[in-house]
Amino acid sequence: MLLSALISLIYKDGVTPQIAYAGLIVIFLGGLTMLATRNPNKEMGKREGYIVVSFGWVIMALSGTLPYIFTETIPNFTNAFFETMSGYTTTGSTILNDIEILPEGILFWRSLTHWIGGMGIIVLAIAILPLLGIGGMQLFAAEAPGPSADKLHPRITDTAKRLWLIYFGYTAAETILLQVAGMNFFDAINHSMCTLSTGGFSTKNASLAYWNDQPMIQYIVIIFMFLAGTNFVLSYFAFKGKIQKIIKDEEFKLYFKFIAVFTIIAACIIYFRADVSVSTINHPMVLGEAESSFRHALFQVLAVVTTTGFVSADYTLWTPFLTVFFFGLMFLGGSAGSTSGGVKVVRHLLMIKNGFVEFKRALHPNAVLPVRYNKKSISGDIVFNILAFFILYMLSFIVGALGFSMLGLDFESSVGVAASSLGNVGPAFGNFSPVDNFYNMPMIGKWWCSFLMLIGRLELFTVLILFTPFFWRNR
């Protein structure tokens, strides 16, 4: 917040004191809490890890509303909480009708919530706040409870630092490249933070469609969306020169194939079937041209698959097939170990592999047929965990959609918002399409969205386990 206040001071946007007051209040409350709990029990188990992560994110979202409320850019608390939760969970949904009139300090704060939430607040704390004095493995596992936990270094603090170094390096590189391509520095750094976090907030009402007449800017964003949706451990291997590990990684290969195939499908349909009169949000484009069709198809496929949520065009106008197509992509997600949301490619891969193994078991019931990933046998516990996750994810989607329908939303809007919020995608369908925002969502609906964003960001189990009675029973 103090960094945002500095940006506000530099750009002289008139809200520097208000943002600074918000930062000082948070520092005061945090310091007071630290003094009150300066002699904690250092034992940290899985139960405590889930509690700290879940409530930590809620408290961060509550405190993150202060800059919006103090500057009166979002005076309503529900709207401010929605915007902050959308920021930290890197969802990118917004209630703001006119983004471009906001002060620079607030625009920077919005993007910063994405950037912090992208790699994870708890991982950030472990990386730069060793004064916590507790083992971080439980928190790291709760923060990233995917099917595999590749560690770059035996000490979890060093792992977190390496991840953050890569994350920061990518952000700086994209900022420089976007400036070279024609963006001003402020737009470049904001969009870089939102790209690497796979968030989707923009400084423009038209999102990336604002630069439809500058294809190079969109291609740069495409490259970094792809990197952000890739396991950051693979980026570490690339910098260490271990290219073979990347080439042999089954998840990365499937992720790349998905992007390639889905882009070809979308590009062909746009080129041959989409109405050439269809326009983007702000700047018209000719969909009949091959390059334009390819670029917008690739951009939107990556934006949805990686759950970044940037928009170069209103893809809900690209034939009914592509509307359903992009809806399906909301359930894919990027790679495990990336900043993207969704189910994750590795889970889909292992479910597909397990399906084929079950076919073989039906023919050969006495054979020992393990599920293999990267040439290693996967334990039955991991497979069961993935299947349970997928069932829970689909149940959460159905319950989420039912909740929105009870509030009066139509079918298309209900299922679209539920899928978008749970997958941390951002744009939805119906009344909440890429050209609309969430301002007219009922108040209760915004809180329901915020809850779905949170459980989606922390991959369901971390939050939902708190609602089970056995979690709170004595050991």
C-alpha positions as CSV (number, residue, x, y, z in Angstrom):
1,M,0.0,0.0,0.0
2,L,2.9,2.4,0.8
3,L,4.4,1.5,-2.6
4,S,1.1,2.4,-4.2
5,A,1.1,5.6,-2.2
6,L,4.5,6.4,-3.7
7,I,3.2,5.8,-7.2
8,S,0.3,8.1,-6.4
9,L,2.7,10.8,-5.3
10,I,4.8,10.4,-8.4
11,Y,1.8,10.8,-10.7
12,K,0.2,13.4,-8.5
13,D,-3.3,11.8,-8.7
14,G,-4.5,13.4,-5.4
15,V,-5.1,10.3,-3.3
16,T,-1.6,9.8,-1.8
17,P,-2.5,10.5,1.8
18,Q,-5.5,8.2,1.8
19,I,-3.5,5.2,0.4
20,A,-0.7,6.0,2.9
21,Y,-3.1,6.1,5.8
22,A,-4.4,2.6,4.7
23,G,-0.9,1.3,4.7
24,L,-0.1,2.7,8.1
25,I,-3.2,1.4,9.7
26,V,-2.4,-2.1,8.4
27,I,1.2,-1.8,9.7
28,F,-0.2,-0.7,13.1
29,L,-2.7,-3.5,13.4
30,G,-0.2,-6.1,12.2
31,G,2.4,-4.9,14.7
32,L,-0.1,-4.9,17.5
33,T,-1.1,-8.5,16.7
34,M,2.6,-9.5,16.5
35,L,3.2,-8.1,20.0
36,A,0.1,-9.8,21.4
37,T,1.3,-13.2,20.1
38,R,5.0,-12.8,20.5
39,N,5.4,-16.1,22.3
40,P,3.5,-18.6,20.1
41,N,3.6,-22.4,20.2
42,K,6.0,-23.1,17.4
43,E,4.4,-26.5,16.5
44,M,2.8,-26.2,13.1
45,G,0.8,-29.2,11.8
46,K,-1.4,-29.7,8.8
47,R,-4.5,-28.6,10.7
48,E,-2.9,-25.3,11.7
49,G,-1.5,-24.8,8.1
50,Y,-5.0,-25.0,6.6
51,I,-6.3,-22.5,9.2
52,V,-3.5,-20.0,8.7
53,V,-3.7,-20.1,4.9
54,S,-7.5,-19.8,4.7
55,F,-7.9,-17.1,7.3
56,G,-4.8,-15.4,6.2
57,W,-6.3,-14.9,2.7
58,V,-9.6,-13.6,4.2
59,I,-7.8,-11.1,6.4
60,M,-5.6,-9.9,3.5
61,A,-8.8,-9.4,1.4
62,L,-10.4,-7.5,4.3
63,S,-7.4,-5.2,4.8
64,G,-7.0,-4.8,1.0
65,T,-10.3,-2.9,0.9
66,L,-8.9,0.1,2.8
67,P,-7.3,1.9,-0.2
68,Y,-10.5,1.7,-2.2
69,I,-12.7,2.8,0.8
70,F,-10.4,5.7,2.0
71,T,-10.0,7.1,-1.6
72,E,-13.8,6.6,-2.2
73,T,-13.0,5.0,-5.6
74,I,-15.1,2.1,-4.3
75,P,-17.0,3.4,-1.3
76,N,-19.3,0.4,-0.9
77,F,-17.7,-2.3,1.3
78,T,-19.2,-5.3,-0.5
79,N,-17.9,-4.0,-3.8
80,A,-14.5,-3.2,-2.3
81,F,-14.2,-6.7,-0.9
82,F,-15.2,-8.2,-4.2
83,E,-12.6,-6.2,-6.1
84,T,-9.9,-7.1,-3.5
85,M,-10.8,-10.8,-3.4
86,S,-10.9,-10.9,-7.2
87,G,-7.4,-9.2,-7.1
88,Y,-5.7,-11.5,-4.6
89,T,-7.2,-14.7,-6.1
90,T,-6.1,-13.5,-9.5
91,T,-9.6,-13.9,-10.9
92,G,-9.8,-10.5,-12.6
93,S,-13.6,-9.9,-12.3
94,T,-14.4,-6.3,-11.6
95,I,-17.3,-4.1,-10.5
96,L,-15.8,-0.9,-11.9
97,N,-17.7,0.7,-14.8
98,D,-14.9,3.1,-15.8
99,I,-11.4,2.0,-15.0
100,E,-9.6,4.7,-16.8
101,I,-10.8,7.5,-14.5
102,L,-9.2,5.8,-11.4
103,P,-6.2,7.5,-9.9
104,E,-2.8,5.9,-10.8
105,G,-2.2,4.8,-7.2
106,I,-5.4,2.8,-7.1
107,L,-4.8,1.2,-10.5
108,F,-1.3,0.2,-9.3
109,W,-2.8,-1.2,-6.1
110,R,-5.3,-3.3,-8.1
111,S,-2.5,-4.8,-10.2
112,L,-0.4,-5.3,-7.1
113,T,-3.1,-7.4,-5.4
114,H,-2.9,-9.7,-8.5
115,W,0.9,-9.8,-8.4
116,I,1.0,-10.7,-4.7
117,G,-1.7,-13.3,-5.0
118,G,-0.2,-14.9,-8.0
119,M,2.6,-16.6,-6.3
120,G,0.8,-16.8,-3.0
121,I,0.7,-14.7,0.0
122,I,2.0,-17.4,2.3
123,V,4.9,-18.4,0.0
124,L,5.8,-14.7,-0.1
125,A,5.8,-14.6,3.7
126,I,8.0,-17.7,3.9
127,A,10.4,-16.2,1.3
128,I,11.0,-12.8,2.9
129,L,9.9,-13.1,6.5
130,P,12.1,-15.8,8.1
131,L,11.4,-14.1,11.5
132,L,8.2,-16.3,11.5
133,G,10.5,-18.9,12.9
134,I,8.3,-21.9,12.0
135,G,8.8,-24.7,9.5
136,G,7.1,-23.7,6.2
137,M,6.4,-27.0,4.6
138,Q,2.9,-27.3,6.0
139,L,2.0,-23.8,4.8
140,F,3.5,-24.5,1.4
141,A,1.6,-27.8,1.0
142,A,-1.7,-26.0,2.0
143,E,-0.9,-23.2,-0.5
144,A,-0.2,-25.5,-3.4
145,P,-1.9,-28.8,-2.7
146,G,-1.5,-30.1,-6.2
147,P,-0.7,-33.8,-7.0
148,S,3.1,-33.2,-7.0
149,A,5.3,-30.9,-4.9
150,D,8.6,-30.4,-6.7
151,K,11.1,-28.7,-4.5
152,L,14.0,-26.8,-6.0
153,H,15.9,-26.8,-2.7
154,P,15.7,-28.8,0.5
155,R,14.8,-25.8,2.5
156,I,11.3,-24.5,1.7
157,T,12.4,-20.8,2.3
158,D,15.0,-21.2,-0.5
159,T,12.4,-22.8,-2.8
160,A,10.1,-19.9,-2.3
161,K,12.9,-17.4,-2.9
162,R,13.9,-19.0,-6.2
163,L,10.2,-19.0,-7.3
164,W,9.9,-15.4,-6.5
165,L,13.1,-14.5,-8.3
166,I,11.9,-16.2,-11.5
167,Y,8.5,-14.5,-11.0
168,F,10.1,-11.0,-10.5
169,G,12.4,-11.6,-13.5
170,Y,9.6,-12.5,-15.8
171,T,7.6,-9.4,-14.7
172,A,10.6,-7.1,-15.3
173,A,11.3,-8.6,-18.7
174,E,7.7,-8.2,-19.9
175,T,7.6,-4.6,-18.6
176,I,10.7,-3.8,-20.7
177,L,9.4,-5.6,-23.8
178,L,6.0,-3.9,-23.6
179,Q,7.6,-0.5,-23.4
180,V,9.7,-1.3,-26.5
181,A,6.5,-2.4,-28.3
182,G,4.8,1.0,-27.6
183,M,3.2,0.9,-24.1
184,N,4.0,3.6,-21.7
185,F,5.8,2.5,-18.5
186,F,2.7,2.7,-16.2
187,D,0.5,0.5,-18.5
188,A,3.5,-1.9,-19.1
189,I,4.2,-2.6,-15.4
190,N,0.6,-3.0,-14.5
191,H,-0.1,-5.4,-17.4
192,S,3.1,-7.3,-16.6
193,M,2.0,-7.8,-13.0
194,C,-1.4,-9.0,-14.1
195,T,0.0,-11.3,-16.9
196,L,2.5,-13.2,-14.7
197,S,-0.1,-13.6,-12.0
198,T,-2.7,-14.8,-14.6
199,G,-5.0,-12.2,-13.2
200,G,-6.6,-10.0,-15.9
201,F,-7.0,-6.5,-14.4
202,S,-6.2,-3.9,-17.0
203,T,-5.7,-0.1,-16.9
204,K,-8.0,0.2,-19.9
205,N,-11.8,-0.4,-20.1
206,A,-11.2,-2.4,-23.3
207,S,-8.5,-4.5,-21.7
208,L,-5.9,-5.7,-24.3
209,A,-8.4,-4.9,-27.1
210,Y,-7.2,-1.3,-26.6
211,W,-4.0,-2.3,-28.5
212,N,-5.6,-4.3,-31.3
213,D,-3.8,-2.0,-33.7
214,Q,-0.5,-3.0,-32.2
215,P,-0.2,-6.8,-32.6
216,M,3.3,-6.9,-31.2
217,I,2.0,-5.9,-27.7
218,Q,-0.5,-8.7,-27.8
219,Y,2.1,-11.3,-29.0
220,I,4.3,-10.3,-26.0
221,V,1.4,-10.8,-23.6
222,I,0.7,-14.1,-25.3
223,I,4.3,-15.3,-24.6
224,F,4.2,-14.4,-21.0
225,M,0.6,-15.8,-20.5
226,F,2.0,-19.1,-21.8
227,L,5.0,-18.9,-19.4
228,A,2.7,-18.0,-16.4
229,G,0.6,-21.0,-17.1
230,T,3.6,-23.3,-17.1
231,N,5.0,-24.9,-14.0
232,F,7.6,-22.4,-12.6
233,V,9.8,-25.4,-11.7
234,L,10.3,-25.9,-15.4
235,S,11.4,-22.3,-15.8
236,Y,14.0,-22.9,-13.1
237,F,15.2,-26.0,-15.0
238,A,15.4,-23.9,-18.2
239,F,17.6,-21.3,-16.5
240,K,19.8,-24.1,-15.2
241,G,20.2,-25.5,-18.7
242,K,18.2,-28.7,-18.0
243,I,16.2,-28.5,-21.2
244,Q,15.7,-32.3,-21.4
245,K,13.6,-32.2,-18.2
246,I,11.2,-29.7,-19.9
247,I,11.0,-31.7,-23.1
248,K,10.3,-35.0,-21.2
249,D,7.7,-33.5,-18.8
250,E,4.3,-35.0,-19.7
251,E,2.2,-32.2,-18.3
252,F,4.1,-29.6,-20.3
253,K,3.8,-31.6,-23.5
254,L,0.1,-32.0,-23.1
255,Y,-0.3,-28.3,-22.1
256,F,1.5,-27.3,-25.3
257,K,-0.6,-29.6,-27.4
258,F,-3.8,-28.4,-25.9
259,I,-2.9,-24.8,-26.7
260,A,-1.9,-25.6,-30.2
261,V,-5.0,-27.8,-31.1
262,F,-7.5,-25.4,-29.4
263,T,-5.9,-22.4,-31.2
264,I,-6.1,-24.1,-34.6
265,I,-9.8,-25.0,-34.0
266,A,-10.7,-21.5,-32.9
267,A,-8.7,-19.8,-35.6
268,C,-10.3,-21.9,-38.4
269,I,-13.8,-21.2,-37.1
270,I,-13.1,-17.4,-36.8
271,Y,-11.5,-17.3,-40.3
272,F,-14.2,-19.3,-42.1
273,R,-17.4,-18.8,-40.2
274,A,-17.2,-15.7,-38.0
275,D,-19.0,-12.6,-39.3
276,V,-16.3,-10.1,-40.5
277,S,-18.5,-7.3,-39.1
278,V,-17.9,-8.6,-35.6
279,S,-15.9,-6.0,-33.6
280,T,-13.7,-6.1,-30.6
281,I,-14.7,-4.2,-27.5
282,N,-13.2,-0.9,-28.7
283,H,-11.3,-1.2,-31.9
284,P,-12.7,-2.9,-35.0
285,M,-10.8,-5.8,-36.5
286,V,-11.3,-7.8,-39.7
287,L,-11.7,-11.5,-38.7
288,G,-11.4,-12.6,-42.3
289,E,-7.6,-12.0,-42.2
290,A,-5.5,-15.1,-41.4
291,E,-3.1,-13.3,-39.0
292,S,-5.9,-11.6,-37.1
293,S,-7.8,-14.8,-36.8
294,F,-4.8,-16.7,-35.5
295,R,-3.7,-14.0,-33.1
296,H,-7.1,-13.5,-31.5
297,A,-7.7,-17.2,-31.3
298,L,-4.3,-17.8,-29.7
299,F,-4.8,-14.9,-27.4
300,Q,-8.2,-15.9,-26.1
301,V,-7.4,-19.6,-25.8
302,L,-4.4,-18.8,-23.7
303,A,-6.3,-16.1,-21.7
304,V,-9.0,-18.7,-20.8
305,V,-6.8,-21.8,-20.3
306,T,-4.3,-20.0,-18.1
307,T,-7.2,-18.2,-16.4
308,T,-5.6,-14.8,-17.1
309,G,-8.9,-13.4,-18.4
310,F,-7.5,-10.6,-20.6
311,V,-9.7,-9.8,-23.6
312,S,-8.8,-8.9,-27.1
313,A,-12.3,-9.4,-28.5
314,D,-15.8,-10.4,-27.3
315,Y,-15.5,-14.2,-28.0
316,T,-19.1,-14.7,-27.1
317,L,-19.9,-13.3,-30.6
318,W,-17.7,-15.8,-32.4
319,T,-20.5,-18.3,-33.2
320,P,-22.4,-20.4,-30.6
321,F,-19.9,-23.2,-31.0
322,L,-17.0,-21.1,-29.8
323,T,-19.0,-19.7,-26.9
324,V,-19.5,-23.3,-25.7
325,F,-15.9,-24.1,-26.6
326,F,-14.5,-21.3,-24.4
327,F,-16.9,-22.3,-21.6
328,G,-15.4,-25.8,-21.7
329,L,-11.8,-24.3,-21.6
330,M,-12.7,-22.7,-18.2
331,F,-12.5,-26.2,-16.7
332,L,-9.0,-26.9,-18.0
333,G,-6.6,-24.7,-16.2
334,G,-2.9,-24.3,-16.6
335,S,-0.1,-26.4,-15.2
336,A,0.4,-27.4,-11.6
337,G,3.0,-25.1,-10.0
338,S,1.9,-22.2,-12.1
339,T,-0.1,-19.1,-11.1
340,S,-3.1,-20.2,-13.1
341,G,-6.4,-21.5,-11.6
342,G,-8.7,-24.2,-12.8
343,V,-8.5,-28.0,-12.5
344,K,-4.9,-28.1,-13.9
345,V,-3.6,-30.0,-16.9
346,V,-1.8,-32.7,-14.8
347,R,-5.1,-33.7,-13.1
348,H,-6.8,-34.1,-16.5
349,L,-3.8,-36.1,-17.7
350,L,-3.8,-38.5,-14.7
351,M,-7.6,-39.0,-14.9
352,I,-7.2,-39.9,-18.6
353,K,-4.4,-42.3,-17.9
354,N,-6.4,-43.8,-15.0
355,G,-9.3,-44.3,-17.4
356,F,-7.2,-46.3,-19.9
357,V,-5.8,-48.3,-17.0
358,E,-9.3,-49.2,-15.9
359,F,-10.1,-50.4,-19.4
360,K,-7.1,-52.7,-19.2
361,R,-8.0,-53.9,-15.7
362,A,-11.5,-54.9,-17.1
363,L,-9.7,-57.2,-19.5
364,H,-6.9,-58.3,-17.2
365,P,-8.3,-58.2,-13.6
366,N,-5.3,-59.9,-12.1
367,A,-2.6,-57.8,-13.7
368,V,-0.7,-55.1,-11.8
369,L,-1.3,-52.0,-13.8
370,P,-0.1,-48.8,-12.2
371,V,-0.8,-45.3,-13.5
372,R,2.5,-43.8,-14.6
373,Y,3.5,-40.1,-14.8
374,N,6.9,-39.1,-16.2
375,K,7.9,-42.8,-16.2
376,K,7.2,-43.1,-12.5
377,S,4.4,-45.1,-10.9
378,I,1.8,-42.9,-9.2
379,S,0.4,-44.2,-5.9
380,G,-3.3,-45.0,-5.6
381,D,-3.7,-42.3,-2.9
382,I,-2.7,-39.6,-5.4
383,V,-5.1,-41.0,-8.1
384,F,-7.9,-41.1,-5.5
385,N,-7.1,-37.6,-4.4
386,I,-7.4,-36.3,-8.0
387,L,-10.6,-38.1,-8.6
388,A,-12.1,-36.7,-5.4
389,F,-10.9,-33.2,-6.3
390,F,-12.6,-33.4,-9.7
391,I,-15.8,-34.6,-8.2
392,L,-15.7,-31.9,-5.5
393,Y,-14.8,-29.3,-8.2
394,M,-17.9,-30.2,-10.3
395,L,-20.1,-30.4,-7.3
396,S,-18.9,-26.9,-6.2
397,F,-19.6,-25.6,-9.8
398,I,-23.1,-27.1,-9.7
399,V,-23.9,-25.7,-6.2
400,G,-22.3,-22.3,-7.3
401,A,-24.5,-22.1,-10.4
402,L,-27.6,-23.1,-8.3
403,G,-26.8,-20.3,-5.9
404,F,-26.7,-17.7,-8.7
405,S,-29.9,-19.0,-10.2
406,M,-31.6,-18.5,-6.9
407,L,-30.6,-14.9,-7.0
408,G,-32.5,-14.5,-10.3
409,L,-29.6,-14.9,-12.8
410,D,-30.5,-16.6,-16.1
411,F,-29.1,-20.0,-17.0
412,E,-26.2,-18.7,-19.2
413,S,-25.1,-16.1,-16.6
414,S,-25.4,-18.6,-13.7
415,V,-23.2,-21.3,-15.1
416,G,-20.8,-18.8,-16.7
417,V,-20.2,-16.9,-13.4
418,A,-19.9,-20.1,-11.4
419,A,-17.3,-21.6,-13.8
420,S,-15.4,-18.3,-14.1
421,S,-15.3,-17.6,-10.3
422,L,-14.4,-21.1,-9.3
423,G,-11.7,-21.3,-12.0
424,N,-10.4,-17.8,-11.3
425,V,-10.9,-16.9,-15.0
426,G,-12.6,-13.4,-14.8
427,P,-14.9,-12.9,-17.8
428,A,-18.0,-15.0,-17.9
429,F,-21.1,-15.3,-20.1
430,G,-24.6,-13.9,-20.4
431,N,-24.9,-10.6,-18.5
432,F,-21.3,-10.9,-17.4
433,S,-19.6,-11.4,-20.7
434,P,-16.1,-10.0,-21.6
435,V,-17.8,-6.6,-22.5
436,D,-19.6,-6.4,-19.2
437,N,-18.7,-6.3,-15.5
438,F,-20.1,-7.5,-12.2
439,Y,-21.4,-4.1,-10.9
440,N,-25.1,-5.2,-11.4
441,M,-24.5,-8.6,-9.6
442,P,-26.8,-8.7,-6.5
443,M,-25.0,-8.0,-3.2
444,I,-25.3,-11.6,-1.9
445,G,-24.1,-12.8,-5.3
446,K,-20.9,-10.8,-4.9
447,W,-20.2,-12.5,-1.6
448,W,-21.0,-15.9,-3.2
449,C,-18.6,-15.0,-6.0
450,S,-15.9,-14.1,-3.5
451,F,-16.3,-17.4,-1.7
452,L,-16.0,-19.4,-5.0
453,M,-13.0,-17.4,-5.9
454,L,-11.3,-18.2,-2.6
455,I,-12.0,-21.9,-2.7
456,G,-10.9,-22.1,-6.3
457,R,-7.7,-20.3,-5.7
458,L,-6.8,-22.5,-2.7
459,E,-7.9,-25.6,-4.6
460,L,-11.0,-26.5,-2.6
461,F,-9.7,-28.8,0.1
462,T,-7.8,-26.1,2.0
463,V,-11.0,-24.1,2.6
464,L,-13.7,-26.7,2.5
465,I,-12.1,-28.9,5.0
466,L,-12.7,-26.2,7.6
467,F,-16.5,-26.9,7.2
468,T,-16.2,-30.5,8.2
469,P,-17.0,-31.4,11.8
470,F,-14.1,-33.9,12.2
471,F,-11.5,-31.1,11.4
472,W,-12.4,-29.3,14.7
473,R,-12.5,-32.4,16.9
474,N,-9.8,-33.0,19.4
475,R,-7.0,-35.2,18.2
